[in-house]
């Protein structure tokens, strides 16, 4: 991901990366080798997770 400070914890990002099948890239080379598209999908999934938690409360 970029040099911007992330609001998502590293654990959350890694869990979502596992779900999306890009975790191997993160562990091999760090976030710099994860494509922009995959980073966007991670953000999208994180937003969906937050929305689902709010609905279920």
N, CA, C and O atoms as CSV, one atom per row, in Angstrom:
chain,resi,resn,atom,element,x,y,z
A,1,UNK,N,N,0.846,-1.166,0.000
A,1,UNK,CA,C,0.000,0.000,0.000
A,1,UNK,C,C,0.894,1.232,0.000
A,1,UNK,O,O,2.116,1.093,0.054
A,2,UNK,N,N,0.351,2.378,-0.056
A,2,UNK,CA,C,1.151,3.592,-0.181
A,2,UNK,C,C,1.782,4.004,1.137
A,2,UNK,O,O,1.632,3.330,2.156
A,3,UNK,N,N,2.487,5.120,1.096
A,3,UNK,CA,C,3.146,5.645,2.283
A,3,UNK,C,C,2.174,6.346,3.223
A,3,UNK,O,O,2.575,6.786,4.300
A,4,UNK,N,N,0.923,6.458,2.842
A,4,UNK,CA,C,-0.071,7.108,3.700
A,4,UNK,C,C,-0.323,6.246,4.916
A,4,UNK,O,O,-0.276,5.018,4.848
A,5,UNK,N,N,-0.592,6.902,6.027
A,5,UNK,CA,C,-0.884,6.153,7.251
A,5,UNK,C,C,-2.241,5.474,7.095
A,5,UNK,O,O,-3.240,6.118,6.773
A,6,UNK,N,N,-2.258,4.184,7.327
A,6,UNK,CA,C,-3.469,3.398,7.160
A,6,UNK,C,C,-4.315,3.452,8.421
A,6,UNK,O,O,-3.788,3.414,9.533
A,7,UNK,N,N,-5.617,3.538,8.247
A,7,UNK,CA,C,-6.552,3.475,9.363
A,7,UNK,C,C,-6.869,2.020,9.721
A,7,UNK,O,O,-7.372,1.741,10.809
A,8,UNK,N,N,-6.574,1.097,8.801
A,8,UNK,CA,C,-6.804,-0.312,9.057
A,8,UNK,C,C,-5.585,-0.894,9.761
A,8,UNK,O,O,-4.448,-0.567,9.421
A,9,UNK,N,N,-5.822,-1.749,10.733
A,9,UNK,CA,C,-4.703,-2.395,11.398
A,9,UNK,C,C,-4.042,-3.378,10.433
A,9,UNK,O,O,-4.664,-3.858,9.486
A,10,UNK,N,N,-2.802,-3.657,10.689
A,10,UNK,CA,C,-2.068,-4.601,9.847
A,10,UNK,C,C,-2.745,-5.977,9.868
A,10,UNK,O,O,-2.809,-6.657,8.844
A,11,UNK,N,N,-3.242,-6.374,11.025
A,11,UNK,CA,C,-3.922,-7.671,11.132
A,11,UNK,C,C,-5.157,-7.742,10.259
A,11,UNK,O,O,-5.404,-8.758,9.609
A,12,UNK,N,N,-5.938,-6.664,10.240
A,12,UNK,CA,C,-7.160,-6.631,9.422
A,12,UNK,C,C,-6.791,-6.721,7.943
A,12,UNK,O,O,-7.397,-7.480,7.186
A,13,UNK,N,N,-5.794,-5.942,7.543
A,13,UNK,CA,C,-5.369,-5.972,6.138
A,13,UNK,C,C,-4.877,-7.360,5.748
A,13,UNK,O,O,-5.192,-7.848,4.662
A,14,UNK,N,N,-4.111,-7.996,6.623
A,14,UNK,CA,C,-3.593,-9.323,6.315
A,14,UNK,C,C,-4.713,-10.361,6.237
A,14,UNK,O,O,-4.684,-11.233,5.368
A,15,UNK,N,N,-5.687,-10.277,7.124
A,15,UNK,CA,C,-6.813,-11.221,7.082
A,15,UNK,C,C,-7.595,-11.082,5.781
A,15,UNK,O,O,-7.974,-12.078,5.165
A,16,UNK,N,N,-7.831,-9.851,5.373
A,16,UNK,CA,C,-8.561,-9.638,4.116
A,16,UNK,C,C,-7.711,-10.084,2.932
A,16,UNK,O,O,-8.234,-10.658,1.976
A,17,UNK,N,N,-6.416,-9.828,2.985
A,17,UNK,CA,C,-5.520,-10.277,1.911
A,17,UNK,C,C,-5.568,-11.797,1.783
A,17,UNK,O,O,-5.519,-12.330,0.674
A,18,UNK,N,N,-5.662,-12.491,2.913
A,18,UNK,CA,C,-5.794,-13.955,2.881
A,18,UNK,C,C,-7.085,-14.356,2.181
A,18,UNK,O,O,-7.093,-15.253,1.339
A,19,UNK,N,N,-8.180,-13.682,2.537
A,19,UNK,CA,C,-9.480,-13.983,1.920
A,19,UNK,C,C,-9.440,-13.776,0.416
A,19,UNK,O,O,-10.051,-14.534,-0.338
A,20,UNK,N,N,-8.718,-12.746,-0.022
A,20,UNK,CA,C,-8.683,-12.395,-1.442
A,20,UNK,C,C,-7.560,-13.101,-2.207
A,20,UNK,O,O,-7.437,-12.941,-3.422
A,21,UNK,N,N,-6.747,-13.878,-1.495
A,21,UNK,CA,C,-5.707,-14.649,-2.157
A,21,UNK,C,C,-4.450,-13.886,-2.527
A,21,UNK,O,O,-3.704,-14.336,-3.398
A,22,UNK,N,N,-4.189,-12.761,-1.907
A,22,UNK,CA,C,-2.974,-11.990,-2.209
A,22,UNK,C,C,-2.003,-11.948,-1.036
A,22,UNK,O,O,-1.010,-11.221,-1.070
A,23,UNK,N,N,-2.288,-12.721,-0.010
A,23,UNK,CA,C,-1.450,-12.706,1.188
A,23,UNK,C,C,-0.022,-13.153,0.893
A,23,UNK,O,O,0.925,-12.631,1.481
A,24,UNK,N,N,0.139,-14.121,-0.022
A,24,UNK,CA,C,1.475,-14.595,-0.366
A,24,UNK,C,C,2.356,-13.462,-0.888
A,24,UNK,O,O,3.557,-13.434,-0.619
A,25,UNK,N,N,1.762,-12.523,-1.637
A,25,UNK,CA,C,2.519,-11.374,-2.133
A,25,UNK,C,C,2.973,-10.484,-0.983
A,25,UNK,O,O,4.103,-9.997,-0.970
A,26,UNK,N,N,2.087,-10.279,-0.026
A,26,UNK,CA,C,2.410,-9.431,1.127
A,26,UNK,C,C,3.552,-10.053,1.913
A,26,UNK,O,O,4.511,-9.363,2.261
A,27,UNK,N,N,3.465,-11.333,2.194
A,27,UNK,CA,C,4.496,-11.996,2.988
A,27,UNK,C,C,5.805,-12.110,2.218
A,27,UNK,O,O,6.877,-12.040,2.820
A,28,UNK,N,N,5.741,-12.281,0.917
A,28,UNK,CA,C,6.962,-12.422,0.125
A,28,UNK,C,C,7.701,-11.110,-0.062
A,28,UNK,O,O,8.919,-11.047,0.101
A,29,UNK,N,N,6.959,-10.059,-0.404
A,29,UNK,CA,C,7.603,-8.806,-0.811
A,29,UNK,C,C,7.041,-7.562,-0.143
A,29,UNK,O,O,7.446,-6.449,-0.479
A,30,UNK,N,N,6.125,-7.724,0.787
A,30,UNK,CA,C,5.505,-6.557,1.420
A,30,UNK,C,C,4.376,-6.007,0.567
A,30,UNK,O,O,4.047,-6.543,-0.491
A,31,UNK,N,N,3.796,-4.929,1.056
A,31,UNK,CA,C,2.626,-4.343,0.398
A,31,UNK,C,C,2.962,-3.676,-0.925
A,31,UNK,O,O,2.068,-3.444,-1.738
A,32,UNK,N,N,4.230,-3.364,-1.160
A,32,UNK,CA,C,4.603,-2.632,-2.376
A,32,UNK,C,C,4.310,-3.415,-3.655
A,32,UNK,O,O,4.120,-2.814,-4.713
A,33,UNK,N,N,4.269,-4.740,-3.573
A,33,UNK,CA,C,4.010,-5.547,-4.759
A,33,UNK,C,C,2.545,-5.916,-4.954
A,33,UNK,O,O,2.206,-6.610,-5.912
A,34,UNK,N,N,1.684,-5.465,-4.068
A,34,UNK,CA,C,0.252,-5.728,-4.220
A,34,UNK,C,C,-0.299,-4.666,-5.173
A,34,UNK,O,O,-0.061,-3.472,-4.989
A,35,UNK,N,N,-1.022,-5.106,-6.171
A,35,UNK,CA,C,-1.525,-4.175,-7.187
A,35,UNK,C,C,-2.526,-3.179,-6.603
A,35,UNK,O,O,-3.137,-3.420,-5.562
A,36,UNK,N,N,-2.673,-2.070,-7.294
A,36,UNK,CA,C,-3.652,-1.058,-6.884
A,36,UNK,C,C,-5.052,-1.648,-6.867
A,36,UNK,O,O,-5.853,-1.339,-5.984
A,37,UNK,N,N,-5.342,-2.489,-7.835
A,37,UNK,CA,C,-6.656,-3.124,-7.912
A,37,UNK,C,C,-6.895,-3.976,-6.667
A,37,UNK,O,O,-7.971,-3.914,-6.071
A,38,UNK,N,N,-5.895,-4.775,-6.270
A,38,UNK,CA,C,-6.047,-5.618,-5.095
A,38,UNK,C,C,-6.138,-4.782,-3.823
A,38,UNK,O,O,-6.900,-5.121,-2.917
A,39,UNK,N,N,-5.375,-3.701,-3.742
A,39,UNK,CA,C,-5.478,-2.809,-2.578
A,39,UNK,C,C,-6.877,-2.207,-2.499
A,39,UNK,O,O,-7.454,-2.102,-1.417
A,40,UNK,N,N,-7.415,-1.814,-3.642
A,40,UNK,CA,C,-8.778,-1.301,-3.677
A,40,UNK,C,C,-9.782,-2.335,-3.229
A,40,UNK,O,O,-10.746,-2.013,-2.535
A,41,UNK,N,N,-9.562,-3.588,-3.626
A,41,UNK,CA,C,-10.455,-4.669,-3.204
A,41,UNK,C,C,-10.360,-4.911,-1.704
A,41,UNK,O,O,-11.356,-5.254,-1.067
A,42,UNK,N,N,-9.169,-4.737,-1.135
A,42,UNK,CA,C,-9.001,-4.877,0.312
A,42,UNK,C,C,-9.788,-3.787,1.030
A,42,UNK,O,O,-10.469,-4.061,2.019
A,43,UNK,N,N,-9.697,-2.563,0.541
A,43,UNK,CA,C,-10.448,-1.457,1.143
A,43,UNK,C,C,-11.945,-1.700,1.010
A,43,UNK,O,O,-12.701,-1.499,1.960
A,44,UNK,N,N,-12.367,-2.132,-0.168
A,44,UNK,CA,C,-13.792,-2.410,-0.400
A,44,UNK,C,C,-14.301,-3.468,0.568
A,44,UNK,O,O,-15.380,-3.321,1.142
A,45,UNK,N,N,-13.525,-4.537,0.749
A,45,UNK,CA,C,-13.918,-5.615,1.661
A,45,UNK,C,C,-13.960,-5.115,3.100
A,45,UNK,O,O,-14.852,-5.496,3.858
A,46,UNK,N,N,-13.007,-4.265,3.489
A,46,UNK,CA,C,-12.992,-3.715,4.842
A,46,UNK,C,C,-14.238,-2.868,5.087
A,46,UNK,O,O,-14.837,-2.941,6.160
A,47,UNK,N,N,-14.625,-2.078,4.115
A,47,UNK,CA,C,-15.832,-1.259,4.234
A,47,UNK,C,C,-17.061,-2.143,4.359
A,47,UNK,O,O,-17.935,-1.886,5.186
A,48,UNK,N,N,-17.129,-3.191,3.532
A,48,UNK,CA,C,-18.254,-4.128,3.619
A,48,UNK,C,C,-18.330,-4.772,5.000
A,48,UNK,O,O,-19.415,-4.915,5.565
A,49,UNK,N,N,-17.180,-5.160,5.539
A,49,UNK,CA,C,-17.150,-5.769,6.873
A,49,UNK,C,C,-17.666,-4.805,7.935
A,49,UNK,O,O,-18.422,-5.205,8.820
A,50,UNK,N,N,-17.265,-3.550,7.854
A,50,UNK,CA,C,-17.712,-2.546,8.814
A,50,UNK,C,C,-19.220,-2.329,8.696
A,50,UNK,O,O,-19.927,-2.255,9.701
A,51,UNK,N,N,-19.701,-2.230,7.462
A,51,UNK,CA,C,-21.132,-2.041,7.245
A,51,UNK,C,C,-21.939,-3.237,7.786
A,51,UNK,O,O,-22.992,-3.057,8.398
A,52,UNK,N,N,-21.439,-4.434,7.557
A,52,UNK,CA,C,-22.133,-5.635,8.049
A,52,UNK,C,C,-22.159,-5.662,9.562
A,52,UNK,O,O,-23.165,-6.062,10.149
A,53,UNK,N,N,-21.093,-5.250,10.207
A,53,UNK,CA,C,-21.061,-5.208,11.668
A,53,UNK,C,C,-22.072,-4.201,12.195
A,53,UNK,O,O,-22.738,-4.452,13.200
A,54,UNK,N,N,-22.189,-3.059,11.519
A,54,UNK,CA,C,-23.145,-2.038,11.954
A,54,UNK,C,C,-24.574,-2.525,11.788
A,54,UNK,O,O,-25.426,-2.233,12.627
A,55,UNK,N,N,-24.845,-3.251,10.736
A,55,UNK,CA,C,-26.197,-3.771,10.491
A,55,UNK,C,C,-26.567,-4.802,11.545
A,55,UNK,O,O,-27.713,-4.856,11.991
A,56,UNK,N,N,-25.606,-5.614,11.942
A,56,UNK,CA,C,-25.874,-6.702,12.885
A,56,UNK,C,C,-25.888,-6.253,14.340
A,56,UNK,O,O,-26.149,-7.070,15.223
A,57,UNK,N,N,-25.625,-5.019,14.610
A,57,UNK,CA,C,-25.632,-4.547,16.010
A,57,UNK,C,C,-27.007,-4.205,16.457
A,57,UNK,O,O,-27.200,-3.793,17.601
